[in-house]
Amino acid sequence: MRVLFIAHGACEEPLPVSQDFDCVIAVDGGGNYAHRAGIIPHIVIGDGDSLQPDLQQQWQKQGVPFFLLPTDKDQTDLEAALLWAQERGMTEGIVYGALGNRLDQSMANMALLADARFAKFSLVFIQENTCVQCLRSQMALTGHVGDALSLLAIDPDSSPLVTLKGFQYSLEESPLLSPTHGISNRITQSPAHIFVHKGAIFVFHTTK
């Protein structure tokens, strides 16, 4: 089951209204972005501190359910939304608005992307023309020749081992030697392939 999360970070429009999702979740103030894009979510999850009050009233009249959280809590609205979706059997998520605006929130959301609790929940963060995901095994990366690719070790001390095929700079079961070793590679053929033999990495794919 595919789910679209619309969070309240920096969110470039247009949102993917034409894509087929089984569920659309507005994460608190992300509902403001959804509304501007003409999207009525299946549910709104959050503490209500950033969603326009008139929009909440409008959607409630339209029968949109609200999963309201307390303002004082030990998790972010996005974490609660991810847990809610995973507990209901959703396995693939696209997240808009997870990054930008606040550095602390962005870093916390990147930590969620790498959280072991969501290891079986295929999540992709989309920020402008960049897709970010956590990779623990392998993937075929479909893109355009010249697209940028950057890799970051989630735990640099773990020395992840990576193989890259179809990139300007190839690797063969090689460690990322420093925090910046995997920055600014380029796709030379599509699909390109990434294999993680040990550890876990963030994959940043920026289209031309």
One Martini backbone bead per residue (centre of mass of N, CA, C, O) as a GRO file, in nm:
protein
  208
    1MET     BB    1   0.095   0.037   0.023
    2ARG     BB    2   0.041   0.373  -0.065
    3VAL     BB    3   0.179   0.681   0.074
    4LEU     BB    4   0.104   1.025   0.136
    5PHE     BB    5   0.307   1.274   0.275
    6ILE     BB    6   0.226   1.601   0.426
    7ALA     BB    7   0.429   1.828   0.543
    8HIS     BB    8   0.574   2.141   0.715
    9GLY     BB    9   0.788   2.202   0.541
   10ALA     BB   10   0.939   2.242   0.270
   11CYS     BB   11   0.710   2.289  -0.021
   12GLU     BB   12   0.691   2.202  -0.338
   13GLU     BB   13   0.535   2.293  -0.621
   14PRO     BB   14   0.376   2.041  -0.729
   15LEU     BB   15   0.184   1.804  -0.628
   16PRO     BB   16   0.102   1.448  -0.665
   17VAL     BB   17  -0.215   1.424  -0.776
   18SER     BB   18  -0.177   1.190  -1.011
   19GLN     BB   19  -0.107   0.985  -0.820
   20ASP     BB   20  -0.121   0.659  -0.680
   21PHE     BB   21  -0.290   0.642  -0.369
   22ASP     BB   22  -0.419   0.489  -0.082
   23CYS     BB   23  -0.296   0.736   0.095
   24VAL     BB   24  -0.354   1.061   0.254
   25ILE     BB   25  -0.135   1.253   0.469
   26ALA     BB   26  -0.178   1.512   0.687
   27VAL     BB   27   0.076   1.694   0.859
   28ASP     BB   28  -0.077   1.918   0.971
   29GLY     BB   29   0.045   2.190   0.804
   30GLY     BB   30   0.040   2.021   0.537
   31GLY     BB   31  -0.258   2.088   0.473
   32ASN     BB   32  -0.206   2.359   0.335
   33TYR     BB   33  -0.073   2.238   0.083
   34ALA     BB   34  -0.299   2.051  -0.001
   35HIS     BB   35  -0.514   2.266  -0.047
   36ARG     BB   36  -0.359   2.426  -0.273
   37ALA     BB   37  -0.361   2.143  -0.453
   38GLY     BB   38  -0.652   1.997  -0.414
   39ILE     BB   39  -0.621   1.818  -0.151
   40ILE     BB   40  -0.791   1.552   0.012
   41PRO     BB   41  -0.750   1.391   0.281
   42HIS     BB   42  -0.791   1.100   0.473
   43ILE     BB   43  -0.595   1.235   0.695
   44VAL     BB   44  -0.521   1.406   1.005
   45ILE     BB   45  -0.197   1.454   1.166
   46GLY     BB   46  -0.186   1.624   1.485
   47ASP     BB   47  -0.184   1.922   1.704
   48GLY     BB   48  -0.286   2.198   1.542
   49ASP     BB   49  -0.057   2.447   1.531
   50SER     BB   50  -0.050   2.481   1.177
   51LEU     BB   51  -0.337   2.463   1.103
   52GLN     BB   52  -0.590   2.596   0.961
   53PRO     BB   53  -0.883   2.642   1.119
   54ASP     BB   54  -1.080   2.659   0.871
   55LEU     BB   55  -0.983   2.390   0.749
   56GLN     BB   56  -1.067   2.204   0.972
   57GLN     BB   57  -1.368   2.270   0.955
   58GLN     BB   58  -1.410   2.192   0.659
   59TRP     BB   59  -1.314   1.892   0.675
   60GLN     BB   60  -1.508   1.800   0.897
   61LYS     BB   61  -1.762   1.850   0.720
   62GLN     BB   62  -1.639   1.633   0.499
   63GLY     BB   63  -1.520   1.382   0.690
   64VAL     BB   64  -1.242   1.428   0.792
   65PRO     BB   65  -1.018   1.280   0.979
   66PHE     BB   66  -0.882   1.326   1.316
   67PHE     BB   67  -0.552   1.290   1.467
   68LEU     BB   68  -0.512   1.409   1.774
   69LEU     BB   69  -0.251   1.569   1.940
   70PRO     BB   70  -0.056   1.662   2.174
   71THR     BB   71   0.153   1.920   2.229
   72ASP     BB   72   0.266   1.750   2.465
   73LYS     BB   73   0.537   1.554   2.343
   74ASP     BB   74   0.772   1.272   2.231
   75GLN     BB   75   0.688   1.363   1.930
   76THR     BB   76   0.633   1.400   1.615
   77ASP     BB   77   0.404   1.417   1.373
   78LEU     BB   78   0.554   1.237   1.169
   79GLU     BB   79   0.606   0.996   1.348
   80ALA     BB   80   0.309   0.936   1.403
   81ALA     BB   81   0.232   0.892   1.103
   82LEU     BB   82   0.421   0.656   1.042
   83LEU     BB   83   0.309   0.464   1.257
   84TRP     BB   84   0.018   0.461   1.164
   85ALA     BB   85   0.074   0.343   0.879
   86GLN     BB   86   0.231   0.086   0.957
   87GLU     BB   87   0.005  -0.039   1.144
   88ARG     BB   88  -0.183  -0.045   0.854
   89GLY     BB   89   0.016  -0.179   0.618
   90MET     BB   90   0.208   0.024   0.513
   91THR     BB   91   0.507   0.015   0.273
   92GLU     BB   92   0.484   0.299   0.106
   93GLY     BB   93   0.656   0.626   0.109
   94ILE     BB   94   0.582   0.968   0.043
   95VAL     BB   95   0.768   1.272   0.135
   96TYR     BB   96   0.655   1.591   0.197
   97GLY     BB   97   0.805   1.831   0.405
   98ALA     BB   98   1.062   1.714   0.584
   99LEU     BB   99   1.224   1.960   0.479
  100GLY     BB  100   1.311   2.245   0.601
  101ASN     BB  101   1.315   2.562   0.774
  102ARG     BB  102   1.414   2.345   1.007
  103LEU     BB  103   1.695   2.195   1.115
  104ASP     BB  104   1.598   2.013   1.348
  105GLN     BB  105   1.366   1.879   1.193
  106SER     BB  106   1.534   1.767   0.962
  107MET     BB  107   1.721   1.588   1.133
  108ALA     BB  108   1.495   1.422   1.264
  109ASN     BB  109   1.382   1.310   0.993
  110MET     BB  110   1.639   1.165   0.906
  111ALA     BB  111   1.633   0.973   1.148
  112LEU     BB  112   1.368   0.837   1.064
  113LEU     BB  113   1.470   0.722   0.793
  114ALA     BB  114   1.691   0.538   0.976
  115ASP     BB  115   1.495   0.389   1.137
  116ALA     BB  116   1.449   0.061   1.229
  117ARG     BB  117   1.134   0.063   1.242
  118PHE     BB  118   1.147   0.146   0.905
  119ALA     BB  119   1.297  -0.078   0.730
  120LYS     BB  120   1.010  -0.194   0.584
  121PHE     BB  121   0.964   0.112   0.505
  122SER     BB  122   0.935   0.264   0.207
  123LEU     BB  123   1.118   0.568   0.200
  124VAL     BB  124   1.065   0.903   0.053
  125PHE     BB  125   1.222   1.203   0.016
  126ILE     BB  126   1.100   1.522  -0.109
  127GLN     BB  127   1.318   1.794  -0.243
  128GLU     BB  128   1.238   1.910  -0.499
  129ASN     BB  129   1.500   1.749  -0.701
  130THR     BB  130   1.519   1.553  -0.438
  131CYS     BB  131   1.598   1.222  -0.335
  132VAL     BB  132   1.553   1.043  -0.020
  133GLN     BB  133   1.722   0.750   0.119
  134CYS     BB  134   1.742   0.439   0.274
  135LEU     BB  135   2.020   0.200   0.256
  136ARG     BB  136   2.080  -0.176   0.313
  137SER     BB  137   2.128  -0.301   0.014
  138GLN     BB  138   1.961  -0.253  -0.287
  139MET     BB  139   1.961  -0.067  -0.612
  140ALA     BB  140   1.783   0.069  -0.886
  141LEU     BB  141   1.872   0.366  -1.064
  142THR     BB  142   1.653   0.587  -1.212
  143GLY     BB  143   1.773   0.811  -1.470
  144HIS     BB  144   1.994   1.060  -1.573
  145VAL     BB  145   2.241   1.159  -1.738
  146GLY     BB  146   2.403   1.361  -1.479
  147ASP     BB  147   2.299   1.292  -1.233
  148ALA     BB  148   2.305   1.327  -0.894
  149LEU     BB  149   2.514   1.164  -0.638
  150SER     BB  150   2.479   1.091  -0.284
  151LEU     BB  151   2.666   0.964   0.000
  152LEU     BB  152   2.577   0.867   0.342
  153ALA     BB  153   2.665   0.778   0.640
  154ILE     BB  154   2.489   0.711   0.917
  155ASP     BB  155   2.755   0.556   1.040
  156PRO     BB  156   3.080   0.624   1.009
  157ASP     BB  157   3.197   0.400   1.213
  158SER     BB  158   3.087   0.147   1.031
  159SER     BB  159   3.195   0.130   0.744
  160PRO     BB  160   3.056   0.112   0.476
  161LEU     BB  161   2.987  -0.109   0.203
  162VAL     BB  162   3.035  -0.024  -0.152
  163THR     BB  163   2.864  -0.052  -0.472
  164LEU     BB  164   2.924   0.099  -0.800
  165LYS     BB  165   2.712   0.118  -1.099
  166GLY     BB  166   2.693   0.377  -1.337
  167PHE     BB  167   2.929   0.575  -1.256
  168GLN     BB  168   3.182   0.790  -1.254
  169TYR     BB  169   3.227   0.669  -0.960
  170SER     BB  170   3.347   0.376  -0.869
  171LEU     BB  171   3.270   0.082  -0.669
  172GLU     BB  172   3.424  -0.208  -0.476
  173GLU     BB  173   3.362  -0.288  -0.187
  174SER     BB  174   3.373   0.004  -0.040
  175PRO     BB  175   3.459   0.236   0.166
  176LEU     BB  176   3.375   0.518   0.338
  177LEU     BB  177   3.642   0.726   0.422
  178SER     BB  178   3.442   0.973   0.458
  179PRO     BB  179   3.186   1.199   0.491
  180THR     BB  180   3.268   1.302   0.167
  181HIS     BB  181   3.318   1.060  -0.034
  182GLY     BB  182   2.997   1.048  -0.160
  183ILE     BB  183   3.012   1.318  -0.308
  184SER     BB  184   2.935   1.404  -0.626
  185ASN     BB  185   2.810   1.218  -0.830
  186ARG     BB  186   2.741   1.036  -1.151
  187ILE     BB  187   2.539   0.942  -1.399
  188THR     BB  188   2.607   0.711  -1.691
  189GLN     BB  189   2.368   0.502  -1.637
  190SER     BB  190   2.038   0.349  -1.716
  191PRO     BB  191   2.051   0.178  -1.474
  192ALA     BB  192   2.181   0.212  -1.167
  193HIS     BB  193   2.399   0.065  -0.904
  194ILE     BB  194   2.341  -0.024  -0.554
  195PHE     BB  195   2.555  -0.161  -0.294
  196VAL     BB  196   2.510  -0.291   0.041
  197HIS     BB  197   2.719  -0.490   0.247
  198LYS     BB  198   2.745  -0.266   0.483
  199GLY     BB  199   2.519  -0.116   0.647
  200ALA     BB  200   2.418   0.238   0.604
  201ILE     BB  201   2.257   0.475   0.375
  202PHE     BB  202   2.236   0.773   0.214
  203VAL     BB  203   2.036   0.871  -0.074
  204PHE     BB  204   2.109   1.123  -0.323
  205HIS     BB  205   1.882   1.230  -0.584
  206THR     BB  206   1.957   1.459  -0.851
  207THR     BB  207   1.803   1.619  -1.088
  208LYS     BB  208   1.845   1.814  -1.385
   0.00000   0.00000   0.00000
